[in-house]
Amino acid sequence: MWVIFVARNREFYRDQAGLGWNLLFPFLIIVGFGVIFGGKNFAEYKIGVFPIADKPATPAQLRIPERFKQVQLLEFVPFADQAQGLAKLKHHRIDLLLKAGTNPPQYWISEASPKGYIVEKLLLGALQPPGETLAVKEAVAGRPIRYLDWLFPGILGMNMMFSTLWGVGYVVVRYRKNGVLKRLKATPLRAFEYLTAQALSRLCVLFFSLVVVWIGCDLIFSFQVAGSYLDLAVVFLCGGLCLIALGLLLASRGTSEEMTSGILNFISWPMMFLSEVWFSLEGAPDWVKAVAKIFPLTHMITAARKVMNAGAGLGEVRLELIVLLLFTVICLTIGARLFSWNK
């Protein structure tokens, strides 16, 4: 087991392209989202403006209340004429189109745009004369959580998923196809020992890349962890073992690299979209949430966000950890029994 463990580690670290991609890919995603969503001037809603004459229109020429112009997350985009603005509106590049200099304001929206509906309500509300206060505002105290702080555990989980499924499942199938496993069958090595060595090797690689990516991103964006770093490490440990076990189960009988790649894509892509890597499933149908709980990536990311963003301890994420450990044991047991050395 130790010999296989050392050999697999050497093979991975000598593959400079694979090692570099495992370190660079999540870092580039975080930096990209940091540039897009990290700035204070990010605009959620875009309003096109075109003039009556040929001169470029500006927000100052709009005959609308100042309180609408000063709404945060609004960006006014000037256009040369109405046709240009309507073309952008039809393709959802902007959310609302205004004509400068008209009183009352003349605007266009797309009936199929949810953002256009929100901007229209904001505009109509700003046009109403100020009246009595109908609601009482209460501020929520606490440390603000940036979108990057919420996104970071999901990106790390996604990188771990791809690294384990392809780094373990795809590699084992390639070994079987090339006859490497057939040669190992002639040694005293047993299937459980081989799979365990593969799992431990990939786990070391995962934590090495995780630490490097974390340090690099933290130096740029200063992520805040409300909970314990040790608890966070335990969550990623259980999640990594679970994803590795899933990759080994998928590779236990595969003989075709093309077929294995298709199966891995069939499993990884639903996990990436339903495990709340990019967006929350709050408000989604109950059956979608139920399907999402089938995937181990969902439980790992949920537990990581609870520790990192909410300051939860291991006791508060014990349900997610139990699910991950049970999934690991089941996949390793079935994978070891189904494992084949030959094609």
C-alpha positions in Angstrom: 0.0 0.0 0.0 2.8 2.4 0.9 4.6 1.6 -2.4 1.5 2.4 -4.4 0.9 5.6 -2.4 4.4 6.9 -3.0 4.4 5.9 -6.7 1.1 7.7 -7.3 2.2 10.9 -5.6 5.4 10.9 -7.7 3.5 10.4 -10.9 1.2 13.3 -10.1 3.9 15.8 -9.1 6.0 14.9 -12.1 3.0 15.8 -14.3 3.6 19.5 -14.3 0.6 20.3 -16.5 -1.8 18.4 -14.3 -0.3 19.9 -11.1 -0.3 23.4 -12.5 -3.9 23.2 -13.7 -5.1 21.9 -10.2 -3.5 24.9 -8.6 -4.3 27.5 -11.3 -7.9 26.7 -12.2 -9.6 27.6 -8.9 -7.3 30.6 -8.4 -8.3 32.0 -11.8 -12.0 31.5 -11.0 -11.8 33.3 -7.7 -9.8 36.2 -9.2 -12.2 36.5 -12.0 -15.2 36.7 -9.7 -13.3 39.1 -7.5 -12.7 41.5 -10.3 -16.4 41.2 -11.5 -18.2 41.2 -8.2 -15.7 42.5 -5.7 -15.8 46.2 -6.8 -18.0 48.7 -5.1 -19.3 50.0 -8.4 -20.8 46.8 -9.6 -24.2 47.4 -11.3 -26.9 44.8 -10.9 -29.4 46.6 -13.2 -28.6 48.4 -16.5 -30.7 51.2 -18.0 -30.2 52.3 -21.5 -30.6 56.0 -22.4 -31.0 57.4 -25.9 -31.4 61.1 -26.9 -34.1 62.9 -28.9 -31.5 64.5 -31.2 -28.1 63.1 -32.3 -26.2 64.2 -29.3 -25.3 61.5 -26.7 -27.7 61.3 -23.8 -26.7 61.5 -20.2 -28.5 60.6 -17.0 -28.7 64.3 -16.2 -31.0 64.8 -19.2 -33.6 62.4 -17.9 -36.7 64.0 -16.5 -37.0 61.6 -13.6 -36.7 62.1 -9.8 -33.2 62.3 -8.4 -33.9 59.6 -5.9 -34.2 57.1 -8.8 -30.9 58.2 -10.3 -29.2 57.7 -7.0 -30.5 54.2 -6.4 -27.6 51.8 -5.8 -26.8 49.0 -8.3 -28.2 51.0 -11.2 -26.0 51.8 -14.2 -27.1 54.2 -17.0 -25.8 53.1 -20.4 -25.9 55.8 -23.2 -26.9 54.8 -26.8 -26.8 56.7 -30.0 -30.4 56.1 -31.0 -33.6 54.2 -30.2 -32.9 51.3 -32.6 -29.5 50.5 -30.9 -31.1 50.5 -27.5 -34.0 48.3 -28.5 -31.7 45.8 -30.0 -29.8 45.5 -26.7 -33.1 45.3 -24.8 -34.4 42.4 -26.9 -31.3 40.4 -26.2 -31.4 41.2 -22.4 -28.1 43.2 -22.5 -30.0 46.0 -20.7 -33.0 45.8 -18.4 -34.9 49.0 -19.4 -34.6 51.7 -22.1 -35.4 55.4 -21.4 -35.8 58.3 -23.8 -34.1 61.4 -22.6 -35.9 64.7 -22.4 -39.5 63.5 -22.3 -42.0 64.4 -19.6 -43.6 62.2 -18.5 -40.7 59.7 -19.0 -41.0 57.3 -21.9 -39.5 53.9 -21.4 -39.4 50.4 -23.0 -39.0 47.0 -21.2 -39.0 43.4 -22.2 -41.9 41.4 -20.8 -39.7 38.3 -20.6 -37.1 40.0 -18.4 -37.4 39.6 -14.6 -34.9 42.3 -14.0 -36.8 44.7 -16.3 -39.9 44.1 -14.1 -37.9 45.1 -11.0 -36.5 48.3 -12.6 -39.9 49.3 -13.9 -41.3 49.0 -10.3 -38.4 51.1 -9.0 -39.0 53.8 -11.7 -42.8 53.9 -11.1 -42.3 54.1 -7.4 -39.8 57.0 -7.7 -42.3 58.9 -9.9 -45.0 58.8 -7.1 -45.0 61.8 -4.8 -43.5 61.2 -1.4 -46.2 60.2 1.1 -46.6 58.8 4.6 -44.2 56.2 5.9 -46.0 52.9 5.6 -43.2 50.7 6.9 -40.6 50.8 9.7 -37.0 50.0 8.7 -34.8 47.9 11.0 -31.2 47.2 10.3 -29.7 43.8 10.8 -26.5 43.9 12.8 -23.6 41.6 12.2 -20.6 41.0 10.1 -21.4 41.4 6.4 -20.7 38.4 4.2 -19.4 39.2 0.8 -20.4 37.2 -2.3 -16.8 36.0 -2.6 -16.9 34.7 1.0 -20.1 32.7 0.1 -18.7 31.6 -3.2 -15.2 30.5 -2.1 -16.2 27.2 -0.4 -18.2 26.3 -3.5 -15.3 26.9 -5.8 -13.0 24.8 -3.6 -15.6 22.0 -3.5 -16.0 22.1 -7.3 -12.2 21.9 -7.8 -12.1 18.9 -5.4 -14.9 17.2 -7.3 -13.2 17.4 -10.6 -9.8 16.6 -9.2 -11.1 13.4 -7.5 -13.4 12.1 -10.2 -10.9 12.6 -13.0 -7.7 12.2 -11.0 -8.9 8.8 -9.6 -11.7 7.4 -11.7 -10.3 8.3 -15.1 -6.7 7.3 -14.1 -7.7 3.8 -12.8 -9.6 3.1 -16.0 -6.6 4.2 -18.1 -4.4 1.9 -16.1 -6.8 -1.0 -16.7 -6.9 -0.3 -20.4 -3.1 -0.1 -20.7 -2.6 -3.3 -18.8 -0.9 -1.7 -15.7 -3.5 -3.2 -13.4 -3.1 -6.7 -14.9 0.6 -6.5 -14.0 -0.2 -5.4 -10.5 -2.5 -8.4 -10.1 0.6 -10.6 -10.2 1.8 -9.0 -7.0 0.5 -9.6 -3.4 -1.4 -6.3 -3.7 -5.1 -6.7 -3.0 -7.9 -4.6 -4.5 -8.7 -2.9 -1.1 -5.1 -2.0 -0.6 -4.7 -0.6 -4.1 -7.9 1.5 -3.8 -6.9 2.7 -0.3 -3.5 3.8 -1.5 -5.1 5.7 -4.5 -7.5 7.4 -2.1 -4.8 8.5 0.4 -2.6 9.7 -2.4 -5.3 11.8 -4.0 -6.3 13.1 -0.5 -2.7 14.4 0.0 -2.8 16.1 -3.4 -6.2 17.6 -2.6 -5.0 19.2 0.6 -1.8 20.4 -0.9 -3.6 22.2 -3.7 -6.3 23.4 -1.2 -3.7 25.0 1.0 -1.9 26.6 -1.9 -5.1 28.0 -3.5 -6.4 29.2 -0.1 -3.2 31.1 0.8 -2.9 32.7 -2.7 -6.6 33.8 -2.7 -6.5 35.0 0.9 -3.5 37.2 0.2 -5.6 39.0 -2.4 -9.1 39.1 -1.0 -8.6 38.5 2.8 -11.3 35.9 3.4 -12.8 35.8 6.8 -13.5 32.5 8.6 -16.0 32.9 11.4 -15.5 29.3 12.7 -12.4 27.2 13.4 -9.9 26.3 10.7 -9.6 22.9 12.2 -13.3 22.3 11.9 -13.1 23.5 8.3 -10.2 21.1 7.6 -12.3 18.2 9.0 -15.2 19.1 6.7 -12.9 19.1 3.6 -11.3 15.9 4.8 -14.6 14.1 5.0 -15.8 15.6 1.7 -12.6 14.7 -0.1 -12.7 11.1 1.1 -16.3 10.9 0.0 -15.6 12.2 -3.5 -12.6 10.0 -3.9 -14.6 6.9 -2.9 -17.2 7.9 -5.5 -14.5 8.2 -8.2 -13.1 4.7 -7.2 -16.6 3.2 -7.4 -17.1 4.6 -10.9 -13.7 3.2 -12.0 -14.1 -0.3 -10.5 -15.3 -1.8 -13.7 -14.7 0.8 -16.5 -12.6 -0.3 -19.5 -13.3 2.5 -21.9 -11.9 6.0 -21.3 -14.6 7.6 -23.5 -17.4 5.8 -21.6 -15.9 6.7 -18.3 -15.5 10.3 -19.3 -19.2 10.4 -20.2 -20.2 8.9 -16.9 -18.1 11.3 -15.0 -19.6 14.2 -16.8 -23.1 12.8 -16.3 -22.4 12.8 -12.5 -20.3 15.9 -12.1 -22.3 18.5 -14.0 -25.6 18.0 -12.1 -23.6 18.3 -8.9 -22.0 21.5 -10.0 -25.4 23.1 -10.7 -27.5 21.6 -7.9 -25.0 21.6 -5.1 -25.1 25.4 -4.7 -21.6 26.0 -6.1 -22.6 29.2 -7.9 -26.1 30.1 -6.5 -28.4 29.3 -3.7 -31.4 27.0 -4.2 -33.6 29.0 -1.8 -37.0 29.4 -3.5 -36.4 26.4 -5.8 -39.0 23.6 -6.0 -38.9 21.1 -3.2 -38.1 18.2 -5.6 -35.0 20.1 -6.8 -33.8 20.5 -3.2 -34.5 16.8 -2.6 -32.4 15.8 -5.6 -29.6 18.1 -4.5 -29.3 16.3 -1.2 -28.4 13.1 -3.0 -25.1 14.5 -4.0 -22.2 14.5 -1.5 -20.9 17.8 -2.9 -24.0 19.5 -1.5 -23.4 18.3 2.0 -19.7 19.2 1.9 -20.3 22.8 0.6 -23.2 23.3 3.1 -21.0 22.3 6.0 -18.1 24.4 4.8 -20.2 27.5 4.5 -21.7 26.9 7.9 -18.3 26.8 9.5 -16.7 29.6 7.4 -19.6 32.1 7.2 -21.8 31.3 10.2 -19.1 30.2 12.7 -20.6 26.7 13.2 -18.8 23.9 15.0 -18.5 20.3 14.2 -21.6 19.5 16.4 -23.7 21.8 14.2 -22.6 20.1 11.0 -22.6 16.6 12.3 -25.5 15.6 10.0 -23.5 16.6 6.9 -20.4 14.8 8.2 -22.3 11.6 8.9 -23.8 11.6 5.4 -20.3 12.1 3.9 -18.7 9.3 6.0 -21.6 6.8 5.3 -21.3 7.6 1.6 -17.5 7.0 1.8 -17.9 3.6 3.4 -20.6 2.4 1.1 -18.7 3.5 -2.1 -15.4 2.0 -0.9 -17.0 -1.3 0.0 -18.9 -1.7 -3.2 -15.9 -0.5 -5.2 -13.6 -3.0 -3.6 -16.0 -5.9 -4.3 -16.6 -4.9 -7.9 -13.0 -4.0 -8.7 -11.5 -5.8 -11.7 -7.8 -5.9 -12.6 -8.4 -7.0 -16.1 -10.1 -5.3 -19.1 
